[in-house]
Amino acid sequence: MRHRRIDRLMTREVVSVRGDTPFKEIVRTLSHHQVTAVPVVDGEGRVVGVVSEGDLLRKTADQPATPGDPPAVPALEAWERAKAEGTRAEELMSAPAVCARPDWTVAEAARLMEVQGVKRLVVVDGEDRLVGIVSRRDLLGVFLREDDDIRREIVEDVLGETLRLGPAVLTVEVRDGRVDLSGRLPFRRMIPAVERMCATADGVVSVSSTRLTYDVDDT
């Protein structure tokens, strides 16, 4: 199946900082480029970490509202305090960076984001050099696929090449990413398998098989 790769969705012109970039320069960089995080790279462009607004805000969170008053938030843990006291990117960043490869599919990238609880992935080549960055918003772009494109992929790749089902067996209708299947399958057990495979096509929001029937109940 022709799953979209993240190198087709990622931002290639990525602003980055070096490890010795000072705190205020990082803040200015985020503000100027209107981003919420930047990769930290070494002298050869290899990614060593990511510094985000959240990393920078620890410094503010650890300050009392009024001199002499205790902080309004719970005391920071040791590793958080070390970041709060940092003054350069290498001291403030989260490391190692959560990275992806350009040839990963949207599904692979989305799973890693979910598991790691991050909003973006730094994209690196085989030498760990920065080549792009992909965000949640970028991945959601697959749902902008045209219905005809989704239908063509399901008919040709899922039903035709993978399941070897001719176009006369099933009818596929797609509207706003919602796939509606109708027709008759040889066996009842095939229905959930067809549903799952159709759902993996990029841009599919839901799959309905209520209009599918079968010849043999093999359950």
N, C-alpha and C positions, 0 to 999 in steps of 0.2 A: 504494500500500500504506500502511496506517495505522501507520507507524513511530512509536514513542513519542518525544515531544519531551522534551528535558531539563528544560523548565520543569515537567513533571509529576513529575520525580524529584529535582530539586535541593532543597537546604535554603535556605529563604527568609530565615529569621531568622539572619543571619550576623553574628558578632562581628567587628569590624574595629578598627584602630588608626590614629592619625594619624602623619604623618611625624616629628613631634617627640616621640612616645611613647618614654620611656627604656627601656633594656634590661631592667631588673628588672620594670618594669610589663608589658612584653610577656610575660616568663616567667610572671608571675602570671596574666595573661589566658589564656594557653595552659593553665595548670594548672587554673584555676577552671572553664573551659568544656570541659575535656577534649578539646581539639583539638590538632593538630600543626602548624597554620599559620594565619595570619590575613592577610587583605588589608590593604594600606595605602592609605588614601584621603586625598584632599585636602579642602579646606573645603567643596567642593560635592558630595562623595560620589563623585568620579571615582577609579577605581582607578589607582594609580601603581606598585604593586608588591605583592609577597607576602613576608612574613617567616615562615620556618619554623624548626622545631627544628634542622634542619641548618644554617641560617644562624647561629643562636645558638651552636651547639656549636663553631663555628670558634674562638670565643674560648677555650674550654676546651682545644681540641686544640692550640693554640699555646702553652700554658703547660707548663713543665717540671714533672715530678712532684715534684721537690725543688729549692728555690732554688739556682741555680748549675749544675744539671744541664741538658744539652741536651734539647729536646723529644723525646718517645719516638716521634713520627711525623715523616715527612719535612717539610722546611721548606715553608711555605706560599708559593704564588705571590703576586705583588704584589696582585692583585685580592682574593685570599683574605685576605691580611694586612690590607688596608684594611677588610674586613668584621670581621676579628677585633678590630681596634682601634676599631670603631664603638661608639657608645653610644646612638644613637637609631635608630628604625625606618628612617628614610630612608637611614641609612648601612649598615644591616644587611640590608635587603631585597634580594630578587632582582627585577630590573626589566629590561625591562617584564614585567608579569604575563602569563601564558599564559591567554587569555580565550576565552570562548565566548558565543554569543547564545542567548537563551531558546528560539528556534524551531529550534535544531539538533536533529538526530536523535541517538539513542544511538550509532549507528554513526559519525556524524561526530565526536562527542565522543571516542569510544574511539580513533579513528584519530589525532586530535590528541594525546591523552595518550601514545599509543605513539610517535609521531614526536618529541614534545618530551621524552619520558622523565619525565613528571610524574605525580603521584598524584591530582591534583585540578585542576579548572578553575574559575576565577573567572567567574561569569556576569554580563555587563554589558548594559545597554540601548544604544540608538543613540547616547546621549551619553556612553558609557563609564562610566555610574554603576552602582554595585554593586547587583545585584538578587538574587544568590544564589551558591551554590557547589555544585559537583557533584563527587563523589568516585568512585573506582573501585568502591567498595561500592555506591554509588547506581546505577551503570550495571549492575552485576550483578543488580540487582533485576528486570530484564526476564526473567530466567530463572525467576522465580517465577510467571510467567503460567500460567494453567490450560491443560491440554492441549486442552480443548474450544475455548478462545479461539484458540489457535494453529491448530488444524484449521480453524476457521471462516474465519480470515484467508486461509489457503492455498487453500481451496476457492473462496471468493468472490472474493478479490482476485487471487491469483496465477493460478489455473487458469481462473476465470470471466472476470473483467474484462480481465486482461492477455493471457492465452494463448487465450482464447475456446474453452476446452475444457469441454464439458458434464459434469455430475456422473456420467454413465454411462460416461465414457471412462476416468477414473482413480479409484481408491479411495485415500483418505488416512487413515492411522491414525497417531495421535500418542500416545506413552507416555513420560512423564518428559522431554518435549522432543525425543524422538527420532522423526523422521518416517519412516514406511514407506510407500512408494508402490507400487501395483500397478495393472495394467491394460494397455491396448494403445494405442500412439501410432501416428500415420500414418507417421512417419519416424524412423529411428534417431538422426539428428542432434539431434532434439528432447530426447533424454534428458538430456544434460549441461546443457542450457539450463534444463529444468524443475528439475533438482537445484539449480542455482545460485540460481534465483529463490526456491525454497522455503527455501533456507538463509538468505536475507536477512530472513525474517520474524522479528521480535523474539521471543526466547525459544527459538529452535530450537537444539538441541545438535548434532544430526547428521541427515543425510538418506540413506536407503537406497533404491536403485532396482533392486535385484537382481531384483525381481519384475515389472519393466516389460518388455514386449515391443513389437514394432513390425511394421508391414506391409511397409515398403520399407527396405532397407539402402542409404541414400543416401550412405554414407561413401566 
